[in-house]
Every structure is written in structure tokens, then in C-alpha cells.
Amino acid sequence: MQIKNHFSLKDFNTFGIDVCATEFVVIKSHQDLLDLIKGRDFTKEKFLLLGGGSNILFTKDFEGLVIKIEIDGIELLKEDDDHVWINAGAGELWHELVVYCIDKGWSGLENLSLIPGMVGAAPIQNIGAYGVEVKDLIEEVIGIDLTEKIFKTISSKECAFEYRSSIFKTALKNKFIITDVVFKLSKKPLLHIEYGAINDELKRKNIQDPTIRDISNTVISIRQSKLPDPKTIGNAGSFFKNPVVTHEKLEELKVSYPTIVSYPFGKEFKLAAGWLIEQAGWKGFKEGNVGCHEKQALVLVNFGNASGMEILQLAEKIQQSVFNKFNVELEMEVNVV
């Protein structure tokens, strides 16, 4: 474990923003993390946890310690006739975990294929896609309590999962470092194909009795057709959350916008943020080094050497534009630092 000083983070965030961290360290084992925490007081020091850097926008240099978690490994803990319980290290690439489970015939994660980032970020964000949220698959989260400097296990119920949020973004923010996530997956697939885009793609391919691999391949195909590869053009995927509105608000919007895209969400409805942004005229927008992707307005991109502040300013203009047109507030999904 080596702490590096004045370290460039350009290659460690998918927007490709060129900023530096005062200190930077890579953690590859539970013991390394424990040693680091016992040697410093992170209840007072400024620090930032970094996984794949796929959900972060740096707007300036980070004056503190950046901790990059690379604790990997996938372990089968137990199984019965219907389910398996597996432990995945926080530093495992998310999509590699999905592929591993599909190869084993374990169902649950297939709709979450090709989501960028690491396993450790999954419970923090409560990642979700195509009708599935990871909260329904997480059994418990393991990590280190920074106040007591000991390992603790937090049950799924204690995680206080909400739409793109959890206790790790609220009460335990900067107080707990995730090292492992335990998932409960099914041996008997319960497929989620009700999401329109998946259904349409399966019909197009004439797949009438899909497997979990079919679902995964379909999701991958959809994502690749809409979302730019961060290795080619800097981006962090979906920049905004889909706003949630009441039935009354949705009906009000339908009067002026009868084709508005929405999805049931409990007793409320999610609006498609990409549709709202596109209707506000931002799809394909480009100004200098920043813009909205030509195929998916929900994705903000760095066309060259944009600063984080330039991207943030564009995001704020989009928020104001959508609010002016629809009286709906867009919330950023990307973490701004």
C-alpha cells in the first residue's frame, strides 16, 4: 500500500476531467484498508472513496485523500434448492459479476448488465435499470465503520434503500467504507421483460422463450445503441434521475404533452428524464467541449478537454430549461465533487 502525492485523477473518472488529488492510495485487501484507517482519523480528515469513477464529476482538485477500492473476489457462501448467496468484493467490476452469475445460471442481475462501475457502488446508488433495482437482490453489505474502526455487517433492511439512494448516501455518508456485498440470487429465473425496450428487442429477434443470457444480451444491445463508450468519449452515463411525480401531476402534463413517457413507480410515476430533456431541445447540443449525446439526451459528454465546471454549468442550464417547460425538477444522479 503506497500513498502517492499530487496524483492526477484524469484516468480514474469516465468524464476524463483533469484534476489532482492531494493524496491517492489503492486498497487491494481488507487488511490494507484496516491498516489505513487505524493509522488516520477519517472522522476529521477529508477523503473520497473511488471505484470505477463512472458516476462522478470533478469540478476542481480534491484537497484530501482519494481511496480507490480494488478489493475483488466472488465467493459462493451457501445455497439451497432455490437460491444461492454470494459475496462479491467491492472492487469487482459490476458487469463482470453479472457475467459470472449468468454463466453459473444464477438469475437476478441480468437486467443490470453493462452498468459501469464497481460492486461497491451498487448499494450506495441502489443501481437499477429496465425494471430491476439492486436493493431486491442485496442480502447484506459489509464494511468498516470509520468511527469505531471495526468491520460491521448491515442488513438489506438497514440499508434504507430508496430510488437511487441508500443509507450510504445519507446517514452513513463518509462514515462507512463498503468492502463486500452479499447477494441472494435465484436458481429458478423470474424474468423481468415487461420493460418496453426489452420486449420490443426480444420480439425483433423473434425470441419467444428467453433465457437470462438472452435478457442480458438484449440489455447490452439496447445500452450500446444508446449510450456512448466512455473510452471513446467522456461521459458518466445517465446524468439525471428520472423525476417521480404524482398521478395528478402526470395527468396535468398529459393535457399539454400527450406523448409524455412515464412508468408506474409504486403509487406514483417516473417520467423519462431523457424525453423531457430532448423535448426541451437539448439532444445533440454541443457548445465548445461539452454537450448532450446525439442518441441519448440524458447523457452529458466531454468532447475534448472540458472542465468539470463547464459540464456542471450545462447541467444546470438543462435543469432550468426543463423546469421552465414542464414545471418538473431534474435531480442530478452523478455525484458532483
Rosetta blueprint (number, residue, H / E / L):
1 M L
2 Q L
3 I L
4 K E
5 N E
6 H E
7 F E
8 S E
9 L L
10 K H
11 D H
12 F H
13 N L
14 T L
15 F L
16 G L
17 I L
18 D L
19 V L
20 C E
21 A E
22 T E
23 E E
24 F E
25 V E
26 V E
27 I E
28 K L
29 S L
30 H H
31 Q H
32 D H
33 L H
34 L H
35 D H
36 L H
37 I H
38 K H
39 G L
40 R L
41 D L
42 F L
43 T L
44 K L
45 E L
46 K L
47 F E
48 L E
49 L E
50 L E
51 G L
52 G L
53 G L
54 S L
55 N L
56 I E
57 L E
58 F L
59 T L
60 K L
61 D L
62 F E
63 E E
64 G E
65 L E
66 V E
67 I E
68 K E
69 I E
70 E L
71 I L
72 D L
73 G L
74 I E
75 E E
76 L E
77 L E
78 K E
79 E E
80 D L
81 D L
82 D L
83 H E
84 V E
85 W E
86 I E
87 N E
88 A E
89 G E
90 A L
91 G L
92 E L
93 L E
94 W H
95 H H
96 E H
97 L H
98 V H
99 V H
100 Y H
101 C H
102 I H
103 D H
104 K H
105 G L
106 W L
107 S E
108 G L
109 L L
110 E H
111 N H
112 L H
113 S L
114 L L
115 I L
116 P L
117 G L
118 M E
119 V L
120 G L
121 A H
122 A H
123 P H
124 I H
125 Q H
126 N L
127 I L
128 G E
129 A E
130 Y L
131 G L
132 V E
133 E E
134 V H
135 K H
136 D H
137 L L
138 I E
139 E E
140 E E
141 V E
142 I E
143 G E
144 I E
145 D E
146 L L
147 T L
148 E L
149 K L
150 I E
151 F E
152 K E
153 T E
154 I E
155 S E
156 S L
157 K H
158 E H
159 C H
160 A L
161 F L
162 E E
163 Y L
164 R L
165 S E
166 S L
167 I L
168 F L
169 K L
170 T L
171 A L
172 L L
173 K L
174 N L
175 K L
176 F E
177 I E
178 I E
179 T E
180 D E
181 V E
182 V E
183 F E
184 K E
185 L E
186 S E
187 K L
188 K L
189 P L
190 L L
191 L L
192 H L
193 I L
194 E L
195 Y L
196 G H
197 A H
198 I H
199 N H
200 D H
201 E H
202 L H
203 K H
204 R H
205 K L
206 N L
207 I L
208 Q L
209 D L
210 P L
211 T L
212 I H
213 R H
214 D H
215 I H
216 S H
217 N H
218 T H
219 V H
220 I H
221 S H
222 I H
223 R H
224 Q H
225 S H
226 K H
227 L L
228 P L
229 D L
230 P L
231 K L
232 T L
233 I L
234 G E
235 N E
236 A E
237 G E
238 S E
239 F L
240 F E
241 K L
242 N L
243 P L
244 V E
245 V E
246 T L
247 H H
248 E H
249 K H
250 L H
251 E H
252 E H
253 L H
254 K H
255 V H
256 S H
257 Y L
258 P L
259 T L
260 I L
261 V L
262 S E
263 Y E
264 P E
265 F E
266 G L
267 K L
268 E E
269 F E
270 K E
271 L E
272 A L
273 A H
274 G H
275 W H
276 L H
277 I H
278 E H
279 Q H
280 A L
281 G L
282 W L
283 K L
284 G L
285 F L
286 K E
287 E E
288 G L
289 N L
290 V E
291 G E
292 C E
293 H L
294 E L
295 K L
296 Q L
297 A L
298 L L
299 V E
300 L E
301 V E
302 N E
303 F L
304 G L
305 N L
306 A L
307 S L
308 G H
309 M H
310 E H
311 I H
312 L H
313 Q H
314 L H
315 A H
316 E H
317 K H
318 I H
319 Q H
320 Q H
321 S H
322 V H
323 F H
324 N H
325 K H
326 F H
327 N L
328 V L
329 E L
330 L L
331 E L
332 M E
333 E L
334 V L
335 N E
336 V E
337 V L
